[in-house]
């Protein structure tokens, strides 16, 4: 009788493990576990965006449009801000590009400042991609401080505002190909507040709360749990327009 019992037990264990594996794959936890248990986790590449030909081409086109130009308000950020396009009105320019972190932002600014682009005001919306690209805390702080100082000293910005990392949906936060974990996003937001205090710049947070339910992105404002749909972009753009008006 022992052999049939052992066989049944083995079969039940296989069924249980198959169920767990299926859940892990569906929710994105499996990929995250592979990364977490990778001995070289901390060595994984982060932002190599500036070495991509499409990025170089986009920045080159931005330089063509803005070289030696005095712009009233410049926007910097990743795909969430890039998704708004240049729709914020006259004498504004949206330099945001998909996939941008604080690392590639520094590379973009080196080229913009070298082309003598000037901004009276700057709105910086970074951190969302840093959270998923595993930018280390110290590196994030140092990069943000360099970004602010470059914009102030080289682009002559008199006013700088920070928009911290955007929350994703719960499902998206479980998929490392889409977003960083919500707890990491919260940490990046805290680091952004720290930089804002140190550099004495304003930070925009509560104005964006209509996009969220607590600390989770509303399903009604997103196409994939991270990027904003038409309704989400309408809310985000409205916040930026109010900032410009104020």
Residue, then its C-alpha position, 0 to 999 in steps of 0.5 A: x500500500x505504501x507505493x500507491x500512497x507515495x505515487x499519489x503524494x508525488x502526483x499532488x506535489x506535481x499538480x501543486x508546483x505546476x499551479x504555483x509555476x503557472x501563477x508565477x509566470x502569469x503575474x510576472x513573479x517568475x522573471x523577478x525571482x530569476x533576477x533576484x537570485x542572479x548572483x550578478x543582479x547588482x552588475x546587470x546593465x541599467x540605462x544604455x539608451x544613449x547608445x541606441x541609434x534611434x535615441x541619438x537620432x531623436x536627440x539630434x532632431x531636438x537639437x536641430x529644432x532648439x539649437x541656440x534657442x531661449x525657451x520659456x518652459x522645457x519638459x524633461x522625462x520618460x515615455x509618460x511625459x513624452x506621450x504628451x508631445x509638444x502640446x503645452x503651448x507656445x514657447x514650450x518644448x518637450x524633450x522627454x523620450x521613451x525609456x529615459x532615466x537619470x543616466x540618459x537624461x545627463x547624456x541628453x543635457x550634455x548635448x543640449x547645453x553644448x548646443x546652447x539651448x536655454x530654458x527659463x523654467x524646467x519641469x523634470x519628470x524622472x524616476x519611473x524608469x529608474x525604478x525598473x532599471x535598478x538605479x542605485x539610491x546613491x547614483x539616483x541622488x547624484x544624477x538628479x542633483x547634477x541634472x538640476x545643477x546643469x539646468x540651472x547653470x548651463x541652461x539658465x533656468x530660474x525655476x525648476x520643478x520635479x515630478x516624482x516617479x509615477x505609480x503603476x498598477x499592481x499587475x504591472x508592478x509584478x512584471x519587470x518588463x513593464x515597471x519597477x515594484x511599487x515599493x521601489x517606486x515609493x523609494x525613488x519618490x522619497x529620494x526625489x523629495x530628498x533631492x528637492x529639499x537639498x536643491x531647494x526646488x518645488x515638487x509636484x505630487x498631490x496635483x497628480x493624485x487624480x491618476x491614482x487610487x492611493x498608491x496605485x495607478x487607476x486602471x481607467x487611465x492606463x493602457x498597460x498599467x504604466x503608460x497613460x491612455x487618452x484620459x490619463x494624458x488629459x489629466x496629466x496635461x491639465x496638471x502641467x497647464x495649471x503649473x504653467x498658468x500659475 
